[in-house]
Amino acid sequence: MRCTTLLALLTGVMLYLVMGALVFRTLEFPEEESAFEKLRNTKNTFLNNNSCVTEDDFKELVKGVVSAVEAGLDVNNLPANFTSRWDLASAFFFCGTIITTIGFGNLSPRTWYGQLFCVCYALVGIPMFGILLAGVSDHMGTVLRRAVSKIETLFLKRKVRPTTVRVISAVLSILIGCLIFLAVPTVVFQKVEKWSFLESLYFVVITLTTVGFGDYVPGGRDGGLFFKPLVWFWIVFGLAYFASILTMIGNWLRVLSKRTRAEMEELRAHATDWTQNIQNMSMDFRIPNPLEFNDPFLLQRRRWKRSERRRIRRGGRWSAGVPVPRRI
């Protein structure tokens, strides 16, 4: 990639980041300010209704709640008996978020030995998952190419243009994949997790793009022991599918760029031939001056020059202004 292209791409990315920052600030700042005012009013109301509680005591209570949240406890539903969030299904799902590099962040190790093991586990697991993802995406790409070829064959039998067939097959393959890995999981999470449709779609897209904010994490509610592993397998196949789609689009773009380059070279060759033909024709023809039409000397001179050029093309050559036959 050329330096100018790289600089242009970097400039475009920076402008895109600035635009996104401005939009998110405009959208989220009022909600944040409203939450702050609501929290302050709640604190004042609590302190006014409980005169025996000082502001320092209230701050200590808030710090305890915050530390519990940071330790991974669910303060929204605090039961009387302790229930660990590190059950087998949750730990399995946490390990899956490590090797897929999603990292929701809702559950994380707090002890130093847990963090040390997490580092070693990620260094080994991420390359292992990369190999698995490459294999799964390769097989899914093979199945996808076969399906696309069958679709293209059906359209070609109906005498549809090859370019149109390629576009139709690409759109159909993308739509089918989006239906399986985006639309259906969105509906499932909406029913199981009791989220809204937008929240479910938001979680699906953020997860499959490996962003993983962690603000929405599937818990499975009833039957979480089996639901979370199923979610992880959906993540694996979803990532593999989109990787195969990106590979297929990249191959098509490479083919298109090669064809475009070949067509441009052909156009340049045609332009060069056309220019040379124009130059040769300009040697034979010159736009005459209307005043010279009736001059017999000029007309005779032009005839003589044309006859001499014809001799040169047939094999003669000039010598001191006189055509000399070519030596055999």
C-alpha positions as CSV (number, residue, x, y, z in Angstrom):
1,M,0.0,0.0,0.0
2,R,1.4,3.4,-1.0
3,C,2.2,6.0,1.7
4,T,-0.4,8.4,0.2
5,T,-3.1,5.7,0.3
6,L,-2.1,4.8,3.9
7,L,-2.3,8.5,5.0
8,A,-5.6,8.9,3.3
9,L,-7.0,5.8,5.0
10,L,-5.6,7.0,8.4
11,T,-7.2,10.4,7.9
12,G,-10.5,8.8,7.1
13,V,-10.4,6.6,10.2
14,M,-9.5,9.6,12.4
15,L,-12.3,11.6,11.0
16,Y,-14.7,8.6,11.5
17,L,-13.6,8.4,15.1
18,V,-14.1,12.1,15.7
19,M,-17.5,11.9,14.1
20,G,-18.5,8.9,16.3
21,A,-17.2,10.7,19.4
22,L,-19.3,13.8,18.7
23,V,-22.4,11.7,18.0
24,F,-22.1,9.6,21.1
25,R,-21.4,12.6,23.3
26,T,-24.5,14.4,22.0
27,L,-26.6,11.3,22.5
28,E,-25.3,10.0,25.9
29,F,-24.4,13.2,27.8
30,P,-27.9,14.3,28.6
31,E,-28.8,10.8,30.0
32,E,-25.6,10.8,32.1
33,E,-26.4,14.2,33.5
34,S,-30.0,13.1,34.3
35,A,-28.7,10.0,36.1
36,F,-26.4,12.1,38.2
37,E,-29.2,14.5,39.2
38,K,-31.4,11.5,40.1
39,L,-28.6,9.9,42.2
40,R,-28.0,13.2,44.1
41,N,-31.7,13.6,44.7
42,T,-32.0,10.0,46.0
43,K,-29.1,10.6,48.3
44,N,-30.6,13.8,49.7
45,T,-34.0,12.1,50.2
46,F,-32.4,9.1,51.9
47,L,-30.4,11.4,54.3
48,N,-33.5,13.6,55.0
49,N,-35.7,10.6,55.8
50,N,-33.0,8.9,57.9
51,S,-31.5,11.6,60.2
52,C,-29.6,9.0,62.2
53,V,-27.4,8.2,59.1
54,T,-24.7,10.7,58.3
55,E,-23.3,11.4,54.9
56,D,-20.1,9.6,55.7
57,D,-22.1,6.5,56.6
58,F,-24.0,6.7,53.3
59,K,-20.7,7.0,51.4
60,E,-19.4,3.9,53.1
61,L,-22.5,2.0,52.2
62,V,-22.1,3.1,48.5
63,K,-18.4,2.0,48.5
64,G,-19.4,-1.4,49.9
65,V,-22.0,-1.8,47.1
66,V,-19.5,-0.7,44.5
67,S,-16.9,-3.1,45.7
68,A,-19.4,-5.9,45.7
69,V,-20.3,-5.1,42.1
70,E,-16.6,-5.0,41.2
71,A,-16.2,-8.4,42.8
72,G,-18.8,-9.8,40.5
73,L,-21.8,-10.0,42.8
74,D,-25.3,-9.3,41.4
75,V,-26.6,-6.5,43.7
76,N,-29.9,-6.3,41.9
77,N,-31.0,-9.7,43.3
78,L,-29.2,-10.2,46.6
79,P,-30.5,-13.4,48.2
80,A,-30.3,-14.3,51.9
81,N,-28.0,-17.3,51.1
82,F,-24.8,-16.9,49.2
83,T,-24.9,-18.1,45.6
84,S,-21.7,-18.2,43.6
85,R,-21.5,-16.8,40.2
86,W,-18.6,-19.1,39.4
87,D,-20.7,-22.1,38.7
88,L,-19.7,-24.5,36.0
89,A,-21.8,-23.0,33.2
90,S,-20.7,-19.4,34.1
91,A,-17.0,-20.4,34.3
92,F,-17.3,-22.2,31.0
93,F,-18.8,-19.2,29.4
94,F,-16.2,-16.9,30.9
95,C,-13.4,-19.1,29.5
96,G,-15.2,-18.9,26.1
97,T,-15.1,-15.1,26.3
98,I,-11.4,-15.2,27.0
99,I,-10.3,-17.3,24.0
100,T,-12.8,-15.6,21.6
101,T,-11.3,-12.2,22.7
102,I,-14.9,-10.9,23.4
103,G,-14.3,-10.3,27.2
104,F,-17.7,-9.1,28.4
105,G,-16.2,-8.1,31.7
106,N,-19.3,-8.9,33.9
107,L,-17.2,-11.8,35.4
108,S,-13.5,-11.6,36.0
109,P,-10.9,-13.0,38.4
110,R,-10.2,-10.8,41.5
111,T,-7.4,-12.8,43.1
112,W,-3.8,-12.4,42.0
113,Y,-3.4,-16.1,41.2
114,G,-6.7,-16.1,39.3
115,Q,-5.4,-13.2,37.2
116,L,-2.1,-14.9,36.6
117,F,-3.8,-18.1,35.5
118,C,-6.1,-16.0,33.2
119,V,-3.0,-14.5,31.5
120,C,-1.5,-18.0,30.8
121,Y,-4.9,-19.3,29.8
122,A,-5.4,-16.5,27.3
123,L,-1.9,-16.9,25.7
124,V,-2.6,-20.5,25.0
125,G,-6.3,-20.5,24.3
126,I,-6.5,-17.6,21.9
127,P,-4.1,-19.1,19.3
128,M,-5.9,-22.5,19.8
129,F,-9.2,-20.9,19.1
130,G,-7.8,-19.1,16.1
131,I,-6.9,-22.4,14.6
132,L,-10.3,-23.8,15.4
133,L,-12.0,-20.7,13.9
134,A,-10.0,-21.0,10.7
135,G,-10.9,-24.6,10.3
136,V,-14.6,-24.1,10.9
137,S,-14.7,-21.0,8.6
138,D,-12.9,-23.0,5.9
139,H,-15.5,-25.8,6.0
140,M,-18.4,-23.3,6.2
141,G,-16.8,-21.4,3.3
142,T,-16.7,-24.7,1.3
143,V,-20.4,-25.3,2.0
144,L,-21.2,-21.7,1.2
145,R,-19.4,-21.8,-2.1
146,R,-21.2,-25.0,-3.1
147,A,-24.5,-23.4,-2.3
148,V,-23.6,-20.3,-4.1
149,S,-22.5,-22.2,-7.2
150,K,-25.8,-24.1,-7.3
151,I,-27.7,-20.8,-7.0
152,E,-25.5,-19.4,-9.8
153,T,-26.2,-22.4,-12.0
154,L,-29.9,-22.0,-11.6
155,F,-29.7,-18.4,-12.7
156,L,-27.3,-19.0,-15.5
157,K,-29.7,-21.6,-17.0
158,R,-32.2,-18.8,-17.2
159,K,-29.7,-16.8,-19.3
160,V,-29.1,-14.1,-16.7
161,R,-25.9,-12.1,-17.0
162,P,-23.0,-13.5,-15.0
163,T,-22.3,-10.2,-13.2
164,T,-26.0,-10.0,-12.1
165,V,-25.8,-13.7,-11.0
166,R,-22.8,-13.1,-8.9
167,V,-24.4,-10.1,-7.2
168,I,-27.6,-12.0,-6.5
169,S,-25.9,-15.0,-5.1
170,A,-23.7,-12.8,-2.8
171,V,-26.8,-11.0,-1.5
172,L,-28.7,-14.2,-1.0
173,S,-25.8,-15.9,0.9
174,I,-25.4,-12.8,3.2
175,L,-29.1,-12.6,3.8
176,I,-29.3,-16.3,4.7
177,G,-26.4,-16.0,7.1
178,C,-27.9,-12.9,8.7
179,L,-31.2,-14.8,9.1
180,I,-29.5,-17.7,10.8
181,F,-26.9,-15.9,13.0
182,L,-28.6,-12.5,13.6
183,A,-32.3,-12.7,13.3
184,V,-33.0,-16.0,14.9
185,P,-30.7,-15.5,17.9
186,T,-32.2,-12.0,18.4
187,V,-35.6,-13.5,18.8
188,V,-34.3,-16.3,21.1
189,F,-32.6,-13.8,23.4
190,Q,-35.7,-11.7,23.4
191,K,-37.8,-14.6,24.6
192,V,-35.3,-16.2,27.0
193,E,-33.7,-13.1,28.6
194,K,-36.8,-10.9,28.5
195,W,-35.0,-8.2,26.6
196,S,-36.5,-5.8,24.1
197,F,-35.9,-6.5,20.4
198,L,-33.4,-3.6,20.1
199,E,-31.5,-4.8,23.2
200,S,-31.3,-8.4,21.8
201,L,-30.1,-7.2,18.4
202,Y,-27.6,-4.9,20.1
203,F,-26.2,-7.8,22.1
204,V,-26.0,-10.1,19.1
205,V,-24.2,-7.6,16.9
206,I,-21.8,-6.4,19.7
207,T,-21.0,-10.0,20.5
208,L,-20.3,-11.3,16.9
209,T,-18.2,-8.2,16.3
210,T,-16.1,-9.3,19.4
211,V,-16.6,-5.9,21.0
212,G,-18.3,-7.3,24.0
213,F,-19.2,-4.3,26.3
214,G,-20.7,-6.6,28.9
215,D,-23.7,-4.4,29.6
216,Y,-25.9,-7.2,28.4
217,V,-24.8,-10.8,29.1
218,P,-27.0,-13.9,28.7
219,G,-27.8,-15.6,32.0
220,G,-30.2,-18.2,30.8
221,R,-32.5,-17.6,33.8
222,D,-34.0,-21.1,33.8
223,G,-31.7,-23.7,32.5
224,G,-28.5,-21.6,32.4
225,L,-26.4,-24.8,32.8
226,F,-27.2,-25.7,29.2
227,F,-28.0,-22.3,27.8
228,K,-24.6,-20.6,28.2
229,P,-22.7,-23.4,26.4
230,L,-25.2,-23.2,23.6
231,V,-24.6,-19.4,23.4
232,W,-20.8,-20.0,23.1
233,F,-21.3,-22.5,20.3
234,W,-23.5,-19.9,18.5
235,I,-20.6,-17.4,18.9
236,V,-18.1,-19.8,17.4
237,F,-20.2,-20.6,14.3
238,G,-21.3,-17.0,14.0
239,L,-17.7,-15.8,14.0
240,A,-16.7,-18.5,11.5
241,Y,-19.6,-17.6,9.2
242,F,-18.7,-13.9,9.1
243,A,-15.0,-14.8,8.6
244,S,-15.9,-16.9,5.6
245,I,-18.2,-14.1,4.2
246,L,-15.3,-11.6,4.6
247,T,-12.9,-14.1,2.9
248,M,-15.4,-14.6,0.0
249,I,-15.9,-10.8,-0.4
250,G,-12.1,-10.3,-0.4
251,N,-11.7,-13.0,-3.1
252,W,-14.3,-11.3,-5.2
253,L,-12.7,-7.9,-4.8
254,R,-9.3,-9.3,-5.8
255,V,-10.9,-10.9,-8.9
256,L,-12.7,-7.6,-9.7
257,S,-9.5,-5.6,-9.3
258,K,-7.6,-8.0,-11.6
259,R,-10.3,-7.7,-14.2
260,T,-10.4,-3.9,-13.8
261,R,-6.6,-3.8,-14.1
262,A,-6.6,-5.9,-17.2
263,E,-9.4,-3.8,-18.8
264,M,-7.5,-0.7,-18.0
265,E,-4.4,-2.1,-19.6
266,E,-6.4,-3.0,-22.7
267,L,-7.9,0.5,-22.8
268,R,-4.4,2.0,-22.6
269,A,-3.2,-0.3,-25.4
270,H,-6.2,0.8,-27.6
271,A,-5.6,4.4,-26.7
272,T,-1.9,4.1,-27.8
273,D,-2.9,2.4,-31.1
274,W,-5.5,5.0,-31.7
275,T,-3.0,7.8,-31.0
276,Q,-0.5,6.3,-33.4
277,N,-3.1,5.9,-36.1
278,I,-4.1,9.5,-35.7
279,Q,-0.5,10.6,-36.0
280,N,0.0,8.5,-39.1
281,M,-3.2,9.9,-40.6
282,S,-2.1,13.4,-39.8
283,M,1.0,12.9,-42.0
284,D,-1.3,12.1,-45.0
285,F,-4.0,14.7,-44.4
286,R,-3.8,18.4,-43.6
287,I,-6.7,20.7,-43.4
288,P,-6.3,23.0,-46.5
289,N,-6.7,26.6,-46.6
290,P,-9.7,27.5,-48.7
291,L,-7.6,30.2,-50.5
292,E,-5.2,27.5,-51.7
293,F,-7.8,25.4,-53.6
294,N,-7.3,27.3,-56.9
295,D,-3.5,27.5,-56.8
296,P,-2.2,24.9,-59.4
297,F,1.4,25.0,-58.1
298,L,0.3,24.1,-54.6
299,L,-1.9,21.3,-55.8
300,Q,0.9,19.8,-57.9
301,R,3.3,20.0,-55.0
302,R,0.9,18.1,-52.7
303,R,0.4,15.4,-55.3
304,W,4.2,15.1,-55.6
305,K,4.6,14.8,-51.8
306,R,1.9,12.1,-51.6
307,S,3.5,10.1,-54.3
308,E,6.9,10.3,-52.6
309,R,5.4,9.1,-49.2
310,R,3.8,6.1,-50.9
311,R,7.2,5.2,-52.4
312,I,8.8,5.4,-48.9
313,R,6.1,3.1,-47.5
314,R,6.7,0.6,-50.3
315,G,10.4,0.4,-49.5
316,G,12.1,3.5,-50.9
317,R,14.2,5.9,-48.8
318,W,15.2,9.5,-49.0
319,S,18.7,10.6,-50.0
320,A,19.3,14.3,-50.3
321,G,15.7,14.9,-50.9
322,V,15.4,12.3,-53.7
323,P,13.9,8.8,-53.2
324,V,16.4,6.0,-53.7
325,P,15.3,2.4,-54.1
326,R,16.1,0.1,-51.2
327,R,19.0,-2.2,-51.6
328,I,18.3,-5.9,-51.9
